[in-house]
């Protein structure tokens, strides 16, 4: 894909933040990346980076710098996210924060422009870093996701003699709310015994996947929950169209691509309490997966009234407001502004 659109990709490292060795050797890794970039800096007009430690890598580059900060670095600042980690992981990242969080804060403050992908993150970034972020909504692929009843959609539905049919996408982190949602789903079966949950897992994490399977077995959900594995992106529109609800009841996650994509397919959604995509009673509902009783009651009501929902109204609005073209234009304006300011 990169070659098709004329973007060159170069690998600076083969390890990342999911590796303990990466963290234990982070300082020399950052130094190595800086040397690689310094050798070619004359050919660059602007440096665009994302989350820590890449903001640290470009901190001293003598060109305009822009950081795309999806949220303050969760391993350092998000207490709810950290509580979902295993005890040894929490201890490890507590120590990592003591060593590295100051570099994260310093580097973000040294960046010329900080942008984020939704309004909810603006005050969070201000609190963590003391900088004002501008919002450039992440663009969605409006050409791929739409309402349809294709052969592929009908084939998926024909294999499921269930109602309602739910879909959930997860990276197996605590943020996605997968484990507590299973407990909620188990309770829903008392009222909706034919309900079925399809789960796609889009990361390779054998230990977490094993825990998910064990949890499903412990709750006696083997007949009602199916793990699809990692679905190819090309197949997602078929599943969004085939199911009755797409459920992403994430914790502290205001923006969700699966929710936006499913709305464009005309499918109702279940989001977390911070989900910006939910319009209560119109396209779906929000639930707090830490409140099992409240979530069960809200979903029972939603399932009973789903024929009155109008998710496609929200889907059409998403196509207009969050298209890749619109987001790219907003981002281009910021790039031009940063480059122009550096010339003055």
C-alpha positions, 0 to 999 in steps of 0.5 A: 500500500505504501508503495502504491501511494508513493510513501517510502517506509523504513524500519528503524526498529524491530521491537516495540513497547510490548517487549520488556527488552525494548523498555530496558534498552529504550535510551540507546534505542532512541539515540540510535534512531536519532542518529539515523534521522539526523543523517537525512534531516536535510531532506525533510520539511516537517517531522510528524510523530505519534506517541511516546517514545517517538516524540522523544526521538524527534524532540531536537530535530531542527525542523517543524515538529507535529505530534499526533497524540491519540491520548496521553500515553496510557501506560503512564497516565491512564489509571483505568487502563493500568488496572487491567494489566497483570500485577507484574505488568503494573509494577513494571510500567510503574517503574518505567513511568518513574524513569521515562514519563518526564521525557514524554512530558518534556518532548510533547511540550517541545513539539510545535503542534499537537493534534488529537482525534477527538474533543474528549482528549483535549482536556486530558492532553492539557492535564498530562502535558500542559499543551493545547491540542487541536482536533483532526478527526481520524478519517474513515473509509467511506467507500468500503462501509455501506448498507448492503445485503450481498451474498457474503452478508446473507451467508454469514447470517444463514450460519447463525440461527440466533437473535440477536447476533452481536459482534465485538472486536478486541485487542484483548486489553482491558480498555476494550471491556471484553472480559466484563462484557462476557459476564454481561452477555451471560446474564442476557442469555436468561432473557434472550437465550438465542443470543450469540456473540461473535468476537474478532481478535486483531492482535497476536497474544497467545496468553491473553487469547488463552485467558479469553477462551478459559473465561468463555468456558468458565461462564459456560458460553461455548455454545453462545460465543464464537471467536472468529480470529483476526478477520481480514479488513475486507470481510468486516463490512460483511459482518457489520451488515450481518449482525444486529449490534456491534458492541464496543463497550470500551473504557475511557475510549471516546472514538471507535472505528468499529462503531463508526464503520458499523453505523455506516452499514446501518447497524446499531451500536453499543458503546462505552460511557465515553463513546462519542458515536452513540446517540442514545435511543437513536443509534444504540446505547452506552453501557458501563461494563463495570456495572453489570446490573445496569448494563444488563437492564439497558441492553435488554431494553435496547434489544426489545426496541431495536426496530425503532432505531435509525443507525443509518442517520448517524452513519450518513453523518459520519460519512460527511463529517469523518471522511478521509478527505475531510480529515486529510484537508484539516491535517494538511492545513496544520502541516502548511501552517507549521511549515510557514511559521518555521520560515518566518 
